[in-house]
Structures are given as structure tokens and as C-alpha cells.
Amino acid sequence: MKLTLHIWRQKNAQDKGRMVRYEVASANEHMSFLEMLDVLNEGLIEKGEEPVAFDHDCREGICGMCGFMIDGKPHGGHKGTTVCQLHMRHFKDGDELTLEPWRAKAFPVVKDLAVNRGALDRIIEAGGFISAPTGSAQDGNDILIKKQNADLAMDAAACIGCGACVAACPNAAAALFTGAKISHLGLLPQGQPERDRRALGMVEQLRLEDFGNCTNIGECVAACPKEIKLEVIARMNRDYIKASFTDRPAELKEVSG
């Protein structure tokens, strides 16, 4: 299988960057998309050229490390699929593809297709920890949880923080990600003691980062490889509004002015 790739090359966040054309002549349908890029990089290294930088780790669609735009679509646009789960059988011989990094102010380019998604980490950190006591594990039936809540919490917890929702959103908003993280613990008994504080802290941090505002367009849901539902954004908004009527921690009052 022969492919023509137009790949964004950028040395760092300050570099202007440009598209560079590459030919891959030895891809096959059994490779994953990242394995195809490995083949490209091996050829570039053999020729003494700089390999293409891209994020990856588990290559099993679990860690959320990989991700970039393929022909303008996050992760390639296949439902419930990350780039590392995308196989070359979805393409045909002679295809011409354009590869770009996530395009968002909050995700500055590190190099080529790799971006800094530290903003998402800071939102999670702003949520703090739960006060559930540690020790030996409790029996699974000790804490009764409604089936519906358990299912919704598990659905929200599936978010891997890849950033595809931000890249797909015309506003570069991170509402789906933040909503999933707030919903996960907010639906469980263990997350109730800090529920208000968590919603306030994470939404305030979201506002401090360079993300745009959510206007409920829904592109985030279409691009999410874990198919997180739009309802988590509504749940986040409800929790934040409710928490705003309670006593806000002093540090959060200072942050919000």
C-alpha cells in the first residue's frame, strides 16, 4: 500500500511550522496508523532526517496519549476509535492524507504532531481528592449505589483525556472533558463530601485556561473516542450553579475576584 502524507512539521511552539510531503511505499492493511508512522520514521532516520514527533504510549486506546487530526478529523473520524486503534484497512492504496496536531490555543505545539495538554491535568488537579478513608478494601456490597448512577458514573469515567473534544470544538472548549471528570465522582457516594468544592474548583480552573466557551454544538461528542455523552456538560453546569449558592472557599473567591 502506497500513501502520500502531508504532515505538519514544527520544531517548537515558537516555530512557524509548515506542511511537508512524505511518501510511504510499504504500509499494509494490518498495521495500525501509528505503526505506519513508525515505518515512515524508520525510513527518515535511515536517510539522516528528523523523524516525525507524535504522542503515544499504550497503543490500546486506554491511556489517552495519542491523538492528532487526520484529514481534519480528530483520531481520523471513526466512531469510538483513537488513532492507535485506527488500522490501515480503513484506507486504500494511493490515498493522500493530511496530518495536523490538535488545533487549540490551550494545547501549544511541543513538536510536530505532539502538543502540551497540561491544561487538562491542571483542571483535574483543581478537583482535589475525595475524603474517603484509606485502608483495606471494602466489600463491594457495603456501599449501595443505584444502578443508574453506577452506569452513568462508569460512562463518565471512561474519558481518557485525549483532547479530541477540544480539537473538534469550533470554540476549542473543554466542557465535555471537565463535565466527565466532575460527573464521575459527583454521581457516587464517595464523591459527595467534596462535590460542591470540586465543581467550583474545576470550573474556575477551566476558565483560567485558554479554552473557549461551550455553545453546545456537539462536535465534541462526535469526536470522543469513548463516546462520552453531552449530558455530562449539563450535569457540570447544574453542580456549578448549585455550588455557587453555597459558601465559596476563600481561595476560590480570590481566584474569581
N, C-alpha and C positions, 0 to 999 in steps of 0.2 A: 504494500500500500504506500503510495506516494502522496505527500501532503505539502502544501505551501503554508507557512505560518508567518503572520505579521505580528511581531512581538514588541511590546513596549519595553525599551531599554532606558534605564535611568540610574545613574551612579549613586545618587542620594537625594534627599529631599530638596536640596538647593539646586541640583542639576536640572536643566530644562527638559531633558528627555526627548526621545524620538522613537518612531516605529522602525523596526529592522526586519527585513525579509529573510526567511530561512527555508531551506528545502529539507524535508525528511523523506528519505527514499526507502527506509527499511522498517516501517511500522507494520504491525499485523493486528488483526481484529481481536486477538486475545489479550492484548496489552491494555492496561488502564491508561488514562490520559497522562497521568504523572509518569508512568513507565515510558511512554512515548517521548516525554520531555527529557527523561534520563538518557534515552538514546540520542536525542539531539545534543545534549550536553557532553556526552562522551565523544561525539564527533567534533564538537567545538574545542574540547580540551586537547584532543589529538592534533588539531590544527594550530594549537597555541593561542586560541581565542578565549575570551572570558565567557564562562558558562552562564546560562540564564538563571537568575536567582528566583526561587519561589518557595513559599512556606509549605511544609509537610511534616508529618510525624507518623501517626499510627497507620495511615493509608487504609483505614477501615470505616471511615465515616463516623468516627466516635469523638475524636479529640477536638475538632473544630479548627485545626491549624491551617489546612489548605483552603484555597479559595481565590478565584480571580474571574474576570469576565471573559467569556468565550462568545465571540460574535455579539457582544453587547448584553449577554445574559449571564447573571451570576451562576457559577457552577455549571454553565452550559445550558441551563434552562430545562433540564429533565426533572420531572416531579420526584421529590423525595430523594434527591441524589446529590452528593458532594462531588467535587472534581475528582477525588481519588477513587470514587465508585463509578465514575463515568468511563466506559470502555470504548475502544476504537471501533467496535462493531456498529456503533451508532453513526459512524461516518463512512464515507466511501472514497475509493481511490480517486485522487485528483482534487479533493476538497481544498479550499482555501479558507483558512481560519484566522481570525484576529483575536489576539490575547492581550488583555489590559488588566492592570491592578484595580482593586476596589477604588472607585472614584468618590471620595468624600473628604472634606476638609479635616474631619476628626481622625482620619486614617492617613497620616503623612506617609509617603513612599519611603521605605527603607532602602530598597534597591530593586529595580526591575518590577517583578510581579509581587514582591513582598511588601507589605505595609505594616505600620505600627498600630496595633489595635489595643494599646494600653488604656484608651478611654473606657473601653468596656470593662477592663479589670478594675478601674477606679470606681465605676458605678457599683460593681459587686462589693468592693471594699467598703463603700459608703453604707451598705446594708448591714454591716456588722455581723454579729454572731447571735445564735439562739442561746437562751439561758438554760436549756435542758441539762440536767446533771449528767456528768460522765460516770463511767463505771462499767460493770458487766452489762451486757446487752439484755434488754427486757424481752420477755416473751412477746411474740408477735400479736397476741390477742389481749395484752394488758391495756393497750390504748385503743379504744373503739373509734373508728373513723368511718363516716358514711361512705358507701361505695362510690357515690357520685363524686364526693370530694377527693377520694383517693385517686380516682381515674383522672380528674381534672388536674390534680397536683402532679401526677406522673406525666401527663401530656405536657405540662409547662416545664417540668424538669428535663424533658428531652432536649431542650435548647442547648446547643454546643458552643454558642458564642462565636460563630464563624464570621459574622458580619455581613452575610449576604443580604439581610433585610435592609441594612443601611445602604449598601451599594445599589439595591434595586429601587429604593425610595427616591422619587424626584426631589424630595426635600432633604435627603440624607439624614432621616430621623432614625433614632434608635429606640422607638417606643415599643416595638414588638419584643426586642431583647429585654428591655427593662421590665416590661409587663410580665414576661415569662418568669423572670427572677423574683419579682415581687409576689406573683401568684403562687409560685411553687410552695413557699413556706406559709404564705397567708392563708392557704386552704387547709393546713394541717394544725393539729392541736399544739405541736411543739413550737410553732411559729407565732402563736398568739401573744405572748408577753411583749415581744418587740414589734408587733405588727405595725402599729402607728409610726413608731420611730423609723422602722425600715422603709416604709413608703415615703416618708418625708426625706430621709437621707438620700435615698437612691434617686428620687425625682429631682432633688436640689442639685445633686452631682450631675445628673443628666443635663440640667440647664447650664451648668458651668462649662461643660464640654462643648465642642464645636459642632454639635448635631443640629439639624433643623427641626422644625416643629411638625408634629404629626397632623395630617389632614385627612386621615382615614381613606387614603386612596386604595390601599390593599395590595400594592405591588410586593410588599414585604412578605405577605402570606404566600403569594405565588412563588417567590424565590426561596423560601425557607426549606432547607433540605430535610428538616424534621417536622415540617407541616404544622408548626405552631399556629393556633387559631387566633383570629383577630380579637376574640373575646378577652384575651389577657390584657389588652390595652384598656378596655372599658373597666376591667377589674382594678387595674392600676389607678385609673382616674378616680374611681369610687373610693379606694383606700386613701388616696392622697387628699381628696376633698374632706373626707371624714376626719382624717388625722389633723388637718389644718384647723379644725374647730376645737381641738384639744390643746393642752399646754405644750407649746413647741420647746424643745431643748434649747438652752441658751446659745450653744454653738451654732445651731441652725438659724436662730434669729439673726446672729451676726452675719452668717453667710448670705441670707436672703435680704438683709438690710431692713 
